[in-house]
Amino acid sequence: MILIDAVSKRYPDGTTAVDRLTLEVPDRSITVLVGPSGCGKTTTLRMVNRMIEPTDGRILLDGRDIRDRPVNSLRRSMGYVIQHAGLFPHRTIADNIATVPRLLGWERRQARTRALELMERVGLDPALAKRYPYQLSGGQQQRVGVARALAADPPVLLMDEPFSAVDPVVRKGLQDELLRIQADLGKTIVFVTHDIDEAIKLGDMVAVLREGGKLAQYAPPSTLLSAPADEFVEDFLGVDRGIRHLSFFTSAGLELTARPIVALDSTAEQIRARTIPQSAYVLVTDTDGRPLGWAHAASRAEGGDELVPHGHAFVLGRDSLRSALDSAVLSPTGWAVAVDSEGRAVGVAAQETIAAAIRAAHAEQGTAATRVAAGSSGEGARG
Ligand SMILES: Nc1ncnc2c1ncn2[C@@H]1O[C@H](COP(=O)(O)OP(=O)(O)OP(=O)(O)O)[C@@H](O)[C@H]1O
């Protein structure tokens, strides 16, 4: 665990960049520092690897003051990724990634093997190993930056706006890759961003900082969205807070009906038998059970073959109630389509049913929060 204990940083010109910040960064999880420009995020991150020394307070790594460790060994236990990757322009990709292993005295061949292995892990074609950074796209360079930080397998990763300089699509890919890598490797990651959506997507814990380097709130993302500490945090979270919070509620227990699902070759009788009073439509599937679209039940029973696109389906259990609601809202019939992991239709749900599930999830979360507050449960509050 990294403990940032009442740490302040004042610069000689009188600027207070960080003001008595206390944070416990849990092991093997992603802690995000987020806040507006100039609120002290980078300064905090750099105090963790001693690129900046605090004016007051102390930082402990696994219970030991980081000032008691030689700075080189401290930094080698902490991979560091920055915006624009910061690669060495005159070194090949493989040599960039192998930098720290080589510094640690690894054989060239061993370091190269490690570099190639890491390229695959971060989603880079090993054929790029001999190229130079300028021959790679911005997104590819960021992946190299992550691979380089992971090269000596440090327990801690410090990431300073690593994905800010790439377009939204590439950025989403990099975020997904980081979550995949983290699921495999379980590093202790401190991640700086000014993007609240990125913080909510990536963070197990999120620290919202305000100007003057003060901590506004430190909580799991779900708690931030459901209970922002004050107006500043609420404003920073932006609009759609309620809708975004639904991403933390699973669709697993959602009540579905499979009745209005009919196969492409269903007879008029079968269609009539499967039509439900609440809807004039049936969902037509192919022979493998994958949804093709909605059909007006009465017309189809009389031989009509018109299908209305069903929009996006949600994967039951894997996707959230936000995804289920989105599916219903975008559906021309007002009914969401649920599929299994193979894409086969397993049922449909009306908007009202999803709304009831949302109310139940909120009530359940409220109960869990009360239990935690009362100290009668060891459960975390997330999701
Ligand atoms: N060397 C310095 N001397 C004086 N003030 C500094 C120095 N470095 C940073 N600051 C100030 O400290 C404050 C915090 O800076 P920091 O870079 O940590 O913010 P940040 O939250 O990372 O910002 P951004 O999102 O814009 O990168 C800012 O007001 C900045 O101007």
The ligand as a Tripos MOL2 file, in Angstrom:
@<TRIPOS>MOLECULE
LIG
   31    33     1     0     0
SMALL
NO_CHARGES

@<TRIPOS>ATOM
      1 N1          8.0380   24.5700  -10.3120 N.pl3     1 LIG1
      2 C1          6.9320   25.2080   -9.9790 C.ar      1 LIG1
      3 N2          6.9790   26.4320   -9.4170 N.ar      1 LIG1
      4 C2          5.8440   27.0820   -9.0560 C.ar      1 LIG1
      5 N3          4.6050   26.5880   -9.2270 N.ar      1 LIG1
      6 C3          4.4940   25.3700   -9.7900 C.ar      1 LIG1
      7 C4          5.6390   24.6300  -10.2110 C.ar      1 LIG1
      8 N4          5.1980   23.4520  -10.7320 N.ar      1 LIG1
      9 C5          3.8510   23.4720  -10.6580 C.ar      1 LIG1
     10 N5          3.4270   24.6130  -10.1030 N.ar      1 LIG1
     11 C6          2.0400   25.0100   -9.8130 C.3       1 LIG1
     12 O1          1.4880   24.0590   -8.9290 O.3       1 LIG1
     13 C7          0.1160   23.8580   -9.2180 C.3       1 LIG1
     14 C8         -0.1390   22.3740   -9.4450 C.3       1 LIG1
     15 O2          0.5360   21.9530  -10.6240 O.3       1 LIG1
     16 P1          0.3640   20.4820  -11.2020 P.3       1 LIG1
     17 O3          1.1980   20.3960  -12.4320 O.co2     1 LIG1
     18 O4          0.6210   19.5090  -10.1250 O.co2     1 LIG1
     19 O5         -1.1770   20.4690  -11.5730 O.3       1 LIG1
     20 P2         -2.0400   19.4250  -12.4090 P.3       1 LIG1
     21 O6         -3.2720   19.1990  -11.6360 O.co2     1 LIG1
     22 O7         -1.2030   18.2510  -12.7420 O.co2     1 LIG1
     23 O8         -2.3610   20.2680  -13.7050 O.3       1 LIG1
     24 P3         -2.6130   19.8240  -15.2330 P.3       1 LIG1
     25 O9         -3.8800   19.0420  -15.2660 O.co2     1 LIG1
     26 O10        -2.7540   21.1580  -15.9370 O.co2     1 LIG1
     27 O11        -1.4040   19.0600  -15.6620 O.co2     1 LIG1
     28 C9         -0.2090   24.7190  -10.4090 C.3       1 LIG1
     29 O12        -0.7540   25.9200   -9.9480 O.3       1 LIG1
     30 C10         1.1510   24.9900  -11.0330 C.3       1 LIG1
     31 O13         1.1920   26.2170  -11.7140 O.3       1 LIG1
@<TRIPOS>BOND
     1     1     2 1
     2     2     3 ar
     3     2     7 ar
     4     3     4 ar
     5     4     5 ar
     6     5     6 ar
     7     6     7 ar
     8     6    10 ar
     9     7     8 ar
    10     8     9 ar
    11     9    10 ar
    12    10    11 1
    13    11    12 1
    14    11    30 1
    15    12    13 1
    16    13    14 1
    17    13    28 1
    18    14    15 1
    19    15    16 1
    20    16    17 2
    21    16    18 1
    22    16    19 1
    23    19    20 1
    24    20    21 2
    25    20    22 1
    26    20    23 1
    27    23    24 1
    28    24    25 2
    29    24    26 1
    30    24    27 1
    31    28    29 1
    32    28    30 1
    33    30    31 1
@<TRIPOS>SUBSTRUCTURE
     1 LIG1         1 GROUP 0 **** ****
